[in-house]
Structure formats: structure tokens, C-alpha cells
Amino acid sequence: MIIWKCKPFRDLSVFELYAILRLRSDIFVVEQNCVFLDMDDKDQHCDHLCGWSGDIPVAYVRLVPPGVAYDEPSIGRVVTARAFRKSGIGRTLMEKAIEHCGKLFGHTNIRIGAQLYLKKFYESLGFVQTSDVYLEDGIEHIEMIFETMDNL
């Protein structure tokens, strides 16, 4: 059973923070073979939504306030543990992230920087591509927007 918790940075325990950063590193640095600085000084301003199986984080996003990454609120560092993929947890994670953005920031548009290969997944949730393809840390990305009023 997955337990979902959403906490501001200051309320994360050191054990929760370590586990989350470990998951992010496992996927973004090791699995995707991408050398980049994950700790980018945005985490401290964000709320962190995580699905836990016991003490292990299995799905995670950070909820970024307006003005930190984009003018709109954003959902970033979307990650699912390898063992939990193809179970529907990624969809559940994003649905919960959209819901929490509404609670935290009001019902306003949400902008993301999505890895291009996940475009159809994000489109299935109501996101629409708003930029050309660009490289970020050597990986093709696109900006997408979720128009909250159109999707509620």
C-alpha cells in the first residue's frame, strides 16, 4: 500500500529528504546517465509530494511555486521507482500533483518542462505542448501547460 504525503521542505525529516534525493539520483543521474546538479536551490521553496511504501519513496514530485521556475506554478522532478513503473502509479502521482497545486497555488495554469519521450503521457493528463524541443542536460525536453480551468 502506498501512503501519500505532501510536505513543505522545512517539514521533511532528514531521513525523508535523504530517501527522496537518493531516488532522484538513482533515476536522473544513474539510470538516465545524466550528470547534472540536482540540488538547484529550488527545493527549499517547494512542497514535496511523495508516495511511500514503508520507508521507501516510490513516486515523487516537487511542487514549485509561481516565480521560482516559471511565472506559473510547476511540477518538477517527476520520478517513479523502477520497480513500480507500469503499475499506474505515475498517473496517480501526477493527478495528485495537479490536485495539490490547486490547493497550494489556487486554480491557475501549471507549466512543466517535460522530457520529450513522455509527451503522450502528459497529454493524456491534459497538458499541451507550448514550446519547441530544447536540450536540457543533454535530454530533449518541451514545455507543456495544464490549463486548470479547462481541465477541472
C-alpha positions in Angstrom: 0.0 0.0 0.0 1.3 3.5 -0.9 1.0 6.3 1.6 1.0 9.8 0.1 2.5 12.7 1.9 2.9 16.3 0.8 5.2 18.5 2.9 7.0 21.8 2.6 10.7 21.4 2.5 11.2 22.6 6.2 8.9 19.8 7.4 10.8 16.9 5.7 12.8 14.9 8.1 16.4 14.3 7.3 15.6 10.7 6.6 12.8 11.6 4.2 14.9 14.2 2.4 17.8 11.7 2.0 15.5 9.0 0.7 13.9 11.4 -1.8 17.3 12.7 -3.0 18.5 9.1 -3.3 15.5 8.2 -5.5 16.0 11.3 -7.7 19.7 10.4 -8.1 19.0 6.8 -8.8 16.8 7.7 -11.7 18.0 11.1 -13.1 21.8 10.6 -12.6 22.4 6.8 -12.7 19.6 5.3 -14.8 19.4 8.2 -17.3 23.2 8.6 -17.2 22.9 12.3 -16.9 25.5 14.3 -15.0 23.7 17.4 -13.6 23.3 19.3 -10.4 20.1 18.0 -8.9 20.2 20.3 -5.8 19.5 23.5 -7.6 18.3 25.7 -4.7 14.7 25.4 -5.7 13.8 22.5 -3.3 13.7 24.9 -0.3 10.9 26.9 -1.8 8.8 23.8 -2.8 6.3 21.4 -1.4 7.3 17.8 -1.9 4.7 15.1 -2.8 5.9 11.6 -2.2 4.3 8.1 -2.3 5.9 5.9 0.3 5.9 2.1 0.6 7.1 1.8 4.2 10.2 3.9 4.5 10.9 3.8 0.7 9.9 6.6 -1.6 8.4 5.0 -4.8 6.9 8.1 -6.6 7.8 11.7 -6.1 7.4 15.3 -7.5 8.2 18.7 -6.2 5.5 21.4 -6.4 7.2 24.6 -7.5 5.5 28.0 -6.6 5.0 30.6 -9.2 8.1 32.7 -9.9 10.6 30.0 -8.9 10.9 28.1 -12.3 8.2 29.8 -14.4 5.7 32.5 -13.9 3.1 29.8 -13.3 3.3 27.1 -10.6 5.1 24.0 -11.9 5.5 20.3 -11.2 9.1 19.1 -11.4 11.5 16.3 -10.7 8.8 13.8 -11.6 10.1 10.3 -10.7 8.8 6.8 -10.2 11.0 4.0 -8.8 11.8 1.4 -11.5 10.1 -1.4 -9.6 6.7 0.5 -9.6 6.6 1.5 -13.2 3.7 0.2 -15.4 1.5 0.0 -12.3 -0.3 3.3 -12.9 1.5 5.0 -10.0 2.9 7.7 -12.4 -0.6 8.7 -13.4 -1.7 8.7 -9.8 1.3 10.8 -8.8 0.6 13.4 -11.5 -3.2 13.5 -10.7 -2.3 14.1 -7.0 0.3 16.7 -8.0 -2.2 18.7 -10.1 -4.7 18.5 -7.2 -2.1 19.7 -4.6 -1.1 22.5 -7.0 -4.7 23.7 -6.9 -4.7 23.6 -3.1 -1.4 25.3 -2.7 -1.4 27.9 -5.5 -5.1 28.2 -6.5 -6.7 27.1 -9.7 -4.2 28.5 -12.2 -2.3 27.1 -15.1 0.6 24.7 -14.4 3.7 24.7 -16.6 6.2 21.8 -16.8 9.4 21.1 -18.6 8.8 17.6 -19.8 11.2 15.0 -21.2 10.0 14.7 -24.8 9.6 10.9 -24.7 6.8 11.5 -22.0 4.8 13.9 -24.2 1.9 11.5 -24.8 1.7 10.6 -21.1 1.4 14.3 -20.1 -1.0 14.9 -23.0 -3.2 12.1 -21.6 -3.4 14.2 -18.4 -4.5 17.4 -20.2 -1.1 19.1 -20.7 -0.5 20.8 -24.1 2.9 21.4 -25.7 3.8 25.1 -25.7 7.5 25.2 -26.9 9.8 23.7 -29.5 12.1 20.9 -28.4 15.1 22.0 -26.5 18.0 20.3 -24.8 18.3 20.3 -21.1 21.3 18.4 -19.6 21.6 16.6 -22.9 18.0 15.3 -22.9 15.2 16.5 -25.3 12.5 18.5 -23.4 9.4 20.5 -24.2 7.4 23.0 -22.2 3.8 22.0 -21.6 0.9 23.7 -19.8 -2.1 22.4 -18.0 -4.9 24.9 -18.3 -6.6 24.3 -15.0 -9.9 25.9 -15.8 -10.2 23.9 -19.0 -9.4 20.6 -17.2 -11.4 20.7 -14.0 
